[in-house]
Amino acid sequence: MEAPMLTEQKPSYIGLPLRITVDGRDHELRLLQKEVERHARHIRIQLDDELYTLVNPGDGWRFDGEEADPALAHAIWHAIALRYRL
């Protein structure tokens, strides 16, 4: 985990938050990079005020260096893909 971003540090391309619900819990998600493409291998995000990197080594999305829920990582990718029509 990385330190949270302050409001002054947020780049202009961070738009409205995405909201997802996984296993009955609501999460707020913000994309921290300008462009995302269908075949991306990593994505920087802010999830519930904490910074994470999602990676896809070819067999599905997961959190980089974390033992977090792979279903949550997949739900995040699905929300991003729907928002940006990937």
C-alpha positions in Angstrom: 0.0 0.0 0.0 1.1 3.5 -0.8 0.3 6.8 1.0 -3.0 8.4 0.1 -3.0 11.2 -2.4 -3.8 14.7 -1.2 -6.4 16.7 -3.0 -3.7 19.1 -4.3 -1.7 16.1 -5.8 -4.6 14.7 -7.7 -4.0 14.9 -11.5 -6.8 16.5 -13.6 -7.6 13.2 -15.3 -9.0 11.6 -12.2 -12.7 11.9 -12.8 -15.8 10.9 -10.9 -15.4 7.8 -8.7 -16.6 4.4 -9.7 -18.7 2.7 -7.1 -18.7 -1.1 -7.0 -20.3 -3.6 -4.6 -18.5 -6.9 -3.9 -19.7 -9.4 -1.3 -22.1 -6.9 0.1 -19.5 -4.2 0.6 -19.5 -0.9 -1.2 -16.1 0.4 -2.6 -15.1 3.7 -4.2 -12.6 3.5 -7.0 -10.7 6.1 -8.9 -8.4 5.5 -11.9 -4.9 7.0 -11.5 -3.7 6.9 -15.1 -4.7 8.8 -18.2 -5.4 5.9 -20.5 -6.4 2.3 -20.2 -6.6 -0.1 -23.0 -8.1 -3.6 -23.4 -4.8 -5.4 -23.3 -3.3 -3.5 -20.4 -1.0 -5.4 -18.0 -1.2 -3.0 -15.1 -3.5 -0.3 -13.8 -3.0 2.2 -11.0 -6.1 2.8 -8.9 -7.2 4.4 -5.7 -9.6 2.1 -3.8 -11.3 3.4 -0.6 -8.6 6.1 -0.2 -5.6 3.7 -0.6 -3.4 3.3 -3.6 -3.0 -0.1 -5.4 -1.7 -1.5 -8.6 -3.7 -4.2 -10.4 -1.7 -6.5 -12.6 -2.7 -9.0 -15.3 0.1 -11.5 -16.0 -2.2 -13.2 -18.5 -4.4 -15.3 -16.3 -6.6 -12.7 -14.7 -6.4 -9.5 -12.6 -5.0 -9.4 -9.1 -3.5 -6.9 -6.7 0.3 -6.5 -7.1 2.1 -7.9 -4.1 -1.0 -8.3 -2.1 -2.9 -11.3 -0.8 -6.2 -9.5 -1.6 -9.4 -11.0 -3.0 -9.0 -11.9 -6.7 -12.8 -11.5 -7.0 -12.5 -7.8 -6.0 -9.7 -7.3 -8.5 -11.9 -8.8 -11.3 -14.8 -6.7 -10.2 -12.7 -3.6 -10.4 -11.5 -4.5 -13.9 -15.1 -5.2 -15.0 -16.2 -1.7 -13.7 -13.3 0.0 -15.5 -14.0 -1.9 -18.7 -17.7 -0.9 -18.6 -16.9 2.7 -17.9 -14.4 3.0 -20.7 -16.0 0.6 -23.1 -13.1 -1.7 -23.4 
